[in-house]
């Protein structure tokens, strides 16, 4: 999977969570201890944003990152699912 697609999806999900909580970008930045420009960069999937900024935003939103496979599982990996 392309890394820009991953950052785009993550930025979209973080923006949606921020909006659902009624936070402005400035308010989220203040909670996360980063600049508003960094929040904008995260939401616009800027590849230059470091993991620490993502971690601070996730923590400020009471969220965590879950790593899941981007590929379809093989048949032997889903054995027993349809039993």
MMTF fields as JSON, N, C-alpha, C and O atoms, coordinates in Angstrom:
{
  "mmtfVersion": "1.0.0",
  "mmtfProducer": "UNKNOWN",
  "numBonds": 331,
  "numAtoms": 332,
  "numGroups": 83,
  "numChains": 1,
  "numModels": 1,
  "chainsPerModel": [1],
  "groupsPerChain": [83],
  "chainIdList": ["A"],
  "bondAtomList": [4, 2, 8, 6, 12, 10, 16, 14, 20, 18, 24, 22, 28, 26, 32, 30, 36, 34, 40, 38, 44, 42, 48, 46, 52, 50, 56, 54, 60, 58, 64, 62, 68, 66, 72, 70, 76, 74, 80, 78, 84, 82, 88, 86, 92, 90, 96, 94, 100, 98, 104, 102, 108, 106, 112, 110, 116, 114, 120, 118, 124, 122, 128, 126, 132, 130, 136, 134, 140, 138, 144, 142, 148, 146, 152, 150, 156, 154, 160, 158, 164, 162, 168, 166, 172, 170, 176, 174, 180, 178, 184, 182, 188, 186, 192, 190, 196, 194, 200, 198, 204, 202, 208, 206, 212, 210, 216, 214, 220, 218, 224, 222, 228, 226, 232, 230, 236, 234, 240, 238, 244, 242, 248, 246, 252, 250, 256, 254, 260, 258, 264, 262, 268, 266, 272, 270, 276, 274, 280, 278, 284, 282, 288, 286, 292, 290, 296, 294, 300, 298, 304, 302, 308, 306, 312, 310, 316, 314, 320, 318, 324, 322, 328, 326],
  "bondOrderList": [1, 1, 1, 1, 1, 1, 1, 1, 1, 1, 1, 1, 1, 1, 1, 1, 1, 1, 1, 1, 1, 1, 1, 1, 1, 1, 1, 1, 1, 1, 1, 1, 1, 1, 1, 1, 1, 1, 1, 1, 1, 1, 1, 1, 1, 1, 1, 1, 1, 1, 1, 1, 1, 1, 1, 1, 1, 1, 1, 1, 1, 1, 1, 1, 1, 1, 1, 1, 1, 1, 1, 1, 1, 1, 1, 1, 1, 1, 1, 1, 1, 1],
  "groupList": [{"groupName": "UNK", "atomNameList": ["N", "CA", "C", "O"], "elementList": ["N", "C", "C", "O"], "formalChargeList": [0, 0, 0, 0], "bondAtomList": [1, 0, 2, 1, 3, 2], "bondOrderList": [1, 1, 2], "singleLetterCode": "X", "chemCompType": "L-PEPTIDE LINKING"}],
  "groupTypeList": [0, 0, 0, 0, 0, 0, 0, 0, 0, 0, 0, 0, 0, 0, 0, 0, 0, 0, 0, 0, 0, 0, 0, 0, 0, 0, 0, 0, 0, 0, 0, 0, 0, 0, 0, 0, 0, 0, 0, 0, 0, 0, 0, 0, 0, 0, 0, 0, 0, 0, 0, 0, 0, 0, 0, 0, 0, 0, 0, 0, 0, 0, 0, 0, 0, 0, 0, 0, 0, 0, 0, 0, 0, 0, 0, 0, 0, 0, 0, 0, 0, 0, 0],
  "groupIdList": [1, 2, 3, 4, 5, 6, 7, 8, 9, 10, 11, 12, 13, 14, 15, 16, 17, 18, 19, 20, 21, 22, 23, 24, 25, 26, 27, 28, 29, 30, 31, 32, 33, 34, 35, 36, 37, 38, 39, 40, 41, 42, 43, 44, 45, 46, 47, 48, 49, 50, 51, 52, 53, 54, 55, 56, 57, 58, 59, 60, 61, 62, 63, 64, 65, 66, 67, 68, 69, 70, 71, 72, 73, 74, 75, 76, 77, 78, 79, 80, 81, 82, 83],
  "secStructList": [7, 7, 2, 2, 2, 2, 2, 2, 2, 2, 2, 2, 2, 2, 2, 2, 2, 2, 2, 2, 6, 6, 7, 7, 2, 2, 2, 2, 2, 2, 2, 2, 6, 1, 7, 2, 2, 2, 2, 2, 2, 2, 2, 6, 6, 7, 6, 6, 7, 7, 2, 2, 2, 2, 2, 2, 2, 2, 2, 2, 6, 6, 7, 7, 7, 7, 7, 7, 7, 1, 1, 7, 7, 7, 4, 4, 4, 1, 6, 6, 6, 6, 7],
  "xCoordList": [0.855, 0.0, 0.898, 1.952, 0.483, 1.221, 1.196, 0.14, 2.345, 2.42, 1.57, 1.054, 1.419, 0.585, -0.889, -1.631, -1.319, -2.698, -2.917, -3.985, -1.92, -2.02, -2.137, -3.004, -1.274, -1.333, -2.621, -3.15, -3.13, -4.404, -5.54, -6.36, -5.588, -6.64, -6.549, -7.56, -5.326, -5.133, -5.534, -6.214, -5.118, -5.497, -6.998, -7.553, -7.658, -9.12, -9.797, -10.74, -9.312, -9.91, -9.68, -10.566, -8.499, -8.227, -9.066, -9.569, -9.218, -10.061, -11.508, -12.166, -12.002, -13.373, -13.559, -14.569, -12.588, -12.681, -12.638, -13.372, -11.768, -11.691, -13.023, -13.515, -13.601, -14.886, -16.003, -16.849, -16.007, -17.024, -16.948, -17.961, -15.772, -15.602, -15.83, -15.754, -16.112, -16.392, -15.167, -15.274, -14.006, -12.766, -12.352, -12.499, -11.84, -11.209, -9.785, -9.284, -9.141, -7.747, -6.886, -5.964, -7.181, -6.415, -6.602, -5.645, -7.826, -8.091, -7.372, -6.796, -7.403, -6.697, -5.194, -4.523, -4.677, -3.251, -2.864, -1.828, -3.685, -3.409, -3.429, -2.566, -4.411, -4.494, -3.292, -2.794, -2.844, -1.756, -0.375, 0.627, -0.317, 0.975, 1.79, 3.02, 1.088, 1.754, 1.141, 0.193, 1.662, 1.127, -0.097, -0.285, -0.914, -2.077, -1.613, -2.271, -0.496, 0.04, 0.367, 0.217, 0.816, 1.111, -0.177, -0.208, -1.246, -2.545, -3.031, -3.52, -2.894, -3.295, -2.494, -3.061, -1.192, -0.337, -0.769, -0.777, -1.126, -1.592, -2.885, -3.037, -3.806, -5.097, -4.988, -5.864, -3.935, -3.726, -2.722, -2.204, -2.445, -1.533, -0.165, 0.341, 0.42, 1.775, 2.754, 2.8, 3.526, 4.426, 5.605, 6.346, 5.796, 6.93, 6.628, 7.524, 5.385, 5.006, 5.576, 5.44, 6.213, 6.828, 5.821, 4.72, 6.216, 5.347, 4.983, 3.894, 5.866, 5.571, 4.359, 3.543, 4.231, 3.067, 1.796, 0.776, 1.856, 0.692, 0.354, -0.816, 1.372, 1.144, 0.495, -0.396, 0.928, 0.349, -1.114, -1.953, -1.412, -2.797, -3.67, -4.778, -3.183, -3.944, -4.233, -5.353, -3.233, -3.427, -4.428, -5.271, -4.348, -5.272, -6.709, -7.65, -6.875, -8.209, -8.647, -9.678, -7.872, -8.161, -8.341, -9.295, -7.393, -7.445, -6.102, -5.113, -6.084, -4.828, -4.789, -5.82, -3.611, -3.392, -3.395, -2.69, -4.175, -4.208, -3.671, -4.111, -2.736, -2.135, -2.893, -3.001, -3.411, -4.125, -3.519, -2.903, -3.693, -3.164, -3.886, -5.11, -3.12, -3.706, -4.025, -4.694, -3.551, -3.778, -4.919, -5.233, -5.516, -6.561, -5.923, -4.835, -6.582, -6.01, -6.017, -6.862, -5.056, -5.009, -6.04, -6.469, -6.433, -7.43, -7.015, -7.851, -5.728, -5.283, -5.325, -5.322, -5.364, -5.434, -6.856, -7.042, -7.856, -9.237, -9.9, -11.122, -9.102, -9.631, -10.462, -10.002, -11.632, -12.487, -13.474, -14.382, -13.314, -14.223, -15.624, -16.602, -15.732, -17.041, -17.562, -18.486, -16.981, -17.436, -18.708, -19.246],
  "yCoordList": [-1.173, 0.0, 1.232, 1.243, 2.236, 3.487, 4.268, 4.397, 4.785, 5.501, 6.771, 7.163, 7.414, 8.623, 8.279, 9.084, 7.106, 6.675, 6.419, 6.719, 5.871, 5.621, 6.932, 7.072, 7.899, 9.186, 9.929, 10.65, 9.761, 10.392, 9.811, 10.555, 8.499, 7.859, 8.256, 8.529, 8.284, 8.655, 10.112, 10.423, 10.997, 12.402, 12.601, 13.4, 11.873, 11.96, 11.495, 12.128, 10.39, 9.86, 10.789, 10.959, 11.391, 12.322, 13.593, 14.112, 14.092, 15.267, 14.961, 15.781, 13.795, 13.413, 13.315, 13.769, 12.726, 12.609, 13.989, 14.252, 14.877, 16.23, 16.944, 17.572, 16.852, 17.51, 16.915, 17.646, 15.601, 14.949, 15.398, 15.418, 15.753, 16.241, 17.747, 18.316, 18.398, 19.83, 20.698, 21.821, 20.183, 20.927, 21.635, 21.093, 22.829, 23.506, 22.976, 22.298, 23.291, 22.89, 23.549, 22.928, 24.794, 25.518, 24.879, 24.757, 24.475, 23.844, 22.502, 22.182, 21.721, 20.441, 20.664, 19.945, 21.644, 21.953, 22.293, 21.841, 23.083, 23.453, 22.217, 22.066, 21.338, 20.111, 19.19, 18.535, 19.157, 18.258, 18.862, 18.147, 20.156, 20.802, 20.96, 20.927, 21.133, 21.363, 22.599, 23.169, 23.015, 24.191, 23.833, 22.681, 24.829, 24.628, 24.206, 23.397, 24.744, 24.382, 22.897, 22.273, 22.331, 20.9, 20.085, 19.049, 20.548, 19.87, 19.924, 18.929, 21.079, 21.216, 20.239, 19.571, 20.147, 19.245, 17.791, 17.019, 17.419, 16.052, 15.787, 14.74, 16.725, 16.521, 16.576, 16.065, 17.184, 17.25, 16.209, 16.302, 15.227, 14.108, 14.535, 13.982, 15.522, 15.965, 14.899, 14.599, 14.335, 13.237, 13.667, 12.814, 14.969, 15.435, 15.464, 15.739, 15.184, 15.208, 13.989, 12.861, 14.224, 13.132, 12.379, 12.862, 11.19, 10.336, 10.97, 10.719, 11.785, 12.399, 13.32, 13.375, 14.041, 14.91, 14.075, 14.421, 12.976, 12.081, 11.525, 11.469, 11.115, 10.558, 11.58, 11.234, 12.821, 13.865, 14.126, 14.317, 14.133, 14.353, 13.177, 13.372, 11.966, 10.787, 10.822, 10.536, 11.169, 11.241, 12.334, 12.13, 13.483, 14.587, 14.227, 14.746, 13.342, 12.905, 11.628, 11.045, 11.195, 9.949, 8.787, 8.015, 8.685, 7.641, 6.926, 7.402, 5.796, 5.087, 4.56, 4.43, 4.262, 3.76, 2.238, 1.631, 1.63, 0.184, -0.203, 0.328, -1.114, -1.565, -2.795, -3.794, -2.703, -3.82, -4.101, -3.225, -5.292, -5.677, -4.924, -4.798, -4.432, -3.738, -4.705, -4.34, -5.934, -6.936, -7.855, -7.998, -8.46, -9.439, -10.65, -11.069, -11.224, -12.407, -13.605, -13.719, -14.494, -15.737, -16.704, -16.549, -17.685, -18.658, -19.365, -19.604, -19.703, -20.401, -19.495, -19.996, -18.184, -17.253, -17.1, -16.666, -17.449, -17.317, -18.676, -18.763, -19.718, -21.06, -21.058, -20.567, -21.583, -21.68, -20.535, -20.597, -19.498, -18.345, -18.726, -18.23, -19.605, -19.953, -21.293, -21.852, -21.82, -23.105, -22.936, -23.913],
  "zCoordList": [0.0, 0.0, 0.0, 0.635, -0.695, -0.819, 0.5, 1.12, 0.928, 2.205, 2.206, 3.253, 1.057, 1.027, 1.242, 1.803, 0.81, 1.056, 2.548, 3.082, 3.208, 4.648, 5.406, 6.269, 5.093, 5.791, 5.467, 6.313, 4.247, 3.887, 4.725, 5.262, 4.834, 5.633, 7.105, 7.752, 7.621, 9.014, 9.243, 10.221, 8.351, 8.461, 8.405, 9.159, 7.511, 7.397, 8.688, 9.164, 9.247, 10.477, 11.657, 12.495, 11.73, 12.818, 12.685, 13.681, 11.462, 11.233, 11.618, 12.259, 11.232, 11.566, 13.081, 13.617, 13.76, 15.224, 15.879, 16.832, 15.36, 15.892, 15.727, 16.665, 14.556, 14.285, 15.138, 15.654, 15.287, 16.118, 17.571, 18.272, 18.017, 19.389, 19.491, 20.58, 18.349, 18.354, 18.567, 19.059, 18.198, 18.386, 17.107, 16.011, 17.249, 16.117, 15.992, 16.888, 14.873, 14.718, 15.788, 16.315, 16.106, 17.13, 18.51, 19.276, 18.821, 20.117, 20.216, 21.255, 19.147, 19.144, 19.284, 20.024, 18.584, 18.671, 20.105, 20.594, 20.777, 22.163, 23.069, 23.933, 22.872, 23.673, 23.428, 24.344, 22.175, 21.8, 22.051, 22.03, 22.287, 22.506, 21.237, 21.267, 20.112, 18.831, 18.187, 18.726, 17.06, 16.385, 15.547, 15.158, 15.281, 14.409, 13.014, 12.359, 12.566, 11.251, 11.179, 10.129, 12.301, 12.333, 12.24, 11.574, 12.906, 12.803, 11.354, 10.819, 10.733, 9.319, 8.461, 7.596, 8.689, 7.913, 8.097, 7.138, 9.316, 9.58, 8.819, 8.189, 8.877, 8.219, 6.695, 5.997, 6.179, 4.724, 4.254, 3.141, 5.089, 4.824, 4.302, 3.326, 4.961, 4.649, 5.144, 6.337, 4.233, 4.583, 5.448, 5.938, 5.648, 6.452, 7.95, 8.749, 8.344, 9.761, 10.469, 9.993, 11.603, 12.362, 13.209, 13.474, 13.627, 14.439, 15.775, 16.292, 16.345, 17.637, 17.527, 18.447, 16.417, 16.23, 16.132, 16.728, 15.383, 15.302, 16.68, 17.056, 17.434, 18.765, 19.689, 20.466, 19.615, 20.465, 20.101, 20.982, 18.809, 18.369, 18.783, 19.282, 18.581, 18.996, 20.491, 20.914, 21.29, 22.735, 23.099, 23.973, 22.445, 22.724, 22.37, 22.97, 21.404, 20.984, 21.707, 21.369, 22.694, 23.411, 22.449, 22.542, 21.52, 20.5, 20.468, 21.028, 19.817, 19.609, 18.196, 17.537, 17.743, 16.399, 16.435, 17.24, 15.577, 15.464, 14.098, 13.078, 14.077, 12.827, 12.346, 13.056, 11.134, 10.516, 9.148, 8.541, 8.682, 7.384, 6.274, 6.288, 5.321, 4.18, 3.052, 2.086, 3.172, 2.135, 2.545, 3.727, 1.565, 1.827, 2.497, 2.099, 3.512, 4.167, 3.229, 2.34, 3.45, 2.678, 3.248, 4.391, 2.473, 2.891, 4.174, 5.045, 4.301, 5.512, 6.744, 7.869, 6.558, 7.682, 8.221, 9.358, 7.42, 7.877, 8.11, 8.23, 8.171, 8.412, 9.704, 10.735, 9.65, 10.815, 10.948, 11.777, 10.152, 10.245, 9.816, 10.375, 8.825, 8.272, 8.769, 8.178, 9.848, 10.37, 11.16, 11.681]
}
